[in-house]
Amino acid sequence: MFITFEGGEGTGKSTQALILAETLKKHNINVVLTREPGGSPGAEIIRNLLVTGSVDRWSTMSEVLLMYAARADHWQNTIKPALDQGDWVLCDRFADSTVAYQGYGRGVDLEFLQVLYQHVIGNTEPNFTFIFDLDVQEGLKRATARMEGDIVVEGRFEAMDIEFHQRIKDGFLKIAKEHPTRCVTLQADDHPRVIHRQILKFLQEKGALDWNSLPA
């Protein structure tokens, strides 16, 4: 089972990925919790290039190619091996983020991004994608608070203008609308435990989990 968690800055997707991983492990399900950009040694090196430094550190195309260089390494060394051996993979961001950030946000041609995906990943898609929706200003406020005290500030995208982040939010909603069988949109301003139960209920309804009752 391959599940991705998507959304703008500060939406709590990383928290939900972690909570779900912990719940699944309690039920003796083998889980690999990973993230993008990053998730493998090579991809983590590229992550540092992408999420730190000035807003204009990279041209739009350089940014896209770096994202896919990281994704190629991550897919080959982390995600695919785990899926091949039957593990669940929970990924904090995947290709939908590239479509939202570099496509809708930065104006890269969406067909070009699809070509990149086909060459790097092939025909495999996540089984399910949870998209977390939140007011842009609230999300950026949360993200800024999260970074306080960090030695290495991964704030390059957070520093981009509000219009960019609004385009990302709108882009994710378009992705959810275009892929209704794979994507479900969750309101990120609910309590984390409420959101977690919504995720478990969705997975039960889709037949991914066969538990008789939801955890409290």
Secondary structure, DSSP 8 states (H G I E B T S, - for coil): -EEEEEESTTSSHHHHHHHHHHHHHHTT--EEEEESS-SSHHHHHHHHHHHSS-TTSS-HHHHHHHHHHHHHHHIIIIIHHHHHTT-EEEEES-HHHHIIIIIIIT---HHHHHHHHHHHTTT---SEEEEEE--HHHHHHHHHHHHTT-SS---TTTTS-HHHHHHHHHHHHHHHHH-TTTEEEEETTS-HHHHHHHHHHHHHHTTS---SS---
